[in-house]
C-alpha cells in the first residue's frame, strides 16, 4: 500500500473543487475522487515503502505552526496516461514548492515516487483520475470550456496510507 503526504482543504473553499469532481465524474466509469472519501488535496510526496512514524515525524517538522496555504487555480489541465487525468493548475506555485522542498529536506527524495521528486513534481489538484480514452475527447472539450479560476485554502497537512485512504497523522495549519 502506498503512503502519501498531502495538503488538504477541510473548509468551505473546497466547494468549487467538489463541484468539478461531480462534473468530471460523468466521464469516468466510477467517480474516482468522490470515491476516495477524502477531501480536495495536493499530494506532495508518495512512497511505496516507508514507516508511518517517519511520515508523521516529517509532517510534524515541516508543518507544525505553519500557516494555511492559499492557492489560486487558473484552469484545468491533463496528464495523458492510459487513463486520462484532469487536474487544476495553480497560478503561482511558489508556496507549494517551498513546502515541497522542506518536506524533501526531511525525507530523502530518492525514497519518493519518481513523479513526486523535486525535479519532476508538477503541483496539481486532481479532479478526475480514471477517464477512459473512449471519453477523453469529450472530457478534454469539457475541461477547455469549463472556467476554473478560484482560490482554495489548504488548512491541514497529513500523512495517509492508500487505498482506501487511511489518515495516519494530521496537523491543522494556522490561519
Phi, psi and omega in degrees: 000129178285158177242155179212158170239131185221162164256134180230160181251115181248026183231181185292346178291350178286346186308314180299326178290316179300321177297318179293323175305311182297316181296314183289336183295342179295341180271352182258157174291317176227135180302116185284316186281315176298328180293343179288335186056048184211141186289169174307140188206166172239117180277128181262330183202147177227134182229141175277318188222101179204151181282140175304327179296322178293320176298311180303316181298317180294317179299315180299312182295318184281324191250348180301122180078004181282150178281162174301158179245115178265130182233128174261131180259149185249350181159182183258132177238184180214155170249124178273100176245194173300325172243135181291137177244126175256139183212158177269138183257124176291143176290311180234115183257016185297319179295320178294321179293325177296315179295318179300315179298315179300319179297316181284351171281338180270326180233129181310121181302335180292342176280346186272152174305141185312314184291346182252005177286155185308324183275356181234346187294135175242107180303129182198157175239110185291137175245341173199136184232005182226050180271118180293153182300336178293339179252001187299315183299314179294320180295318179292324176297313177303314182299320180292324184272350185266118176292134181216059177243109181196166179251145178229139178257114177272117191243005179219138171249140180212168170241141184223161168247139185237157192050110358288164181290125176236118180285123180266320178204153176208154179225126176284132178276155184273146180276000000 
